[in-house]
Amino acid sequence: MTQLKELATKPQLVKVTLEDADTLKDYPEGLEFFVWDKQPLEHFIKIATSTQDANNYPEMVELCAAMVLDDAGEPVMQDGLVLPGGIMLKCVNKVYTNVRRTW
């Protein structure tokens, strides 16, 4: 039988791309950002137990925004920097989808 400790690994950065038709109109090469392939337990539980309804969206945007990283693992949105609203929503949806898929 496999021991759980054999499954425990350090998080790795995973590239996520935005290449939908709307994004490609403005950014022909697409956009990329990174997320950790494993999330801290508190992030995982919040996302895994959430729903994508309007009441939860502000909290999910805030949580997911902290999970949108550059290639060095640093948050893209920090020190007062914010993404355009439409791009941020696409990033949030990608983060949410990727995290839900890993459990």
Salt bridges, closest charged atoms under 4 A:
ASP20 OD2 - LYS90 NZ 2.87
ASP22 OD1 - LYS25 NZ 3.72
GLU32 OE1 - LYS15 NZ 3.55
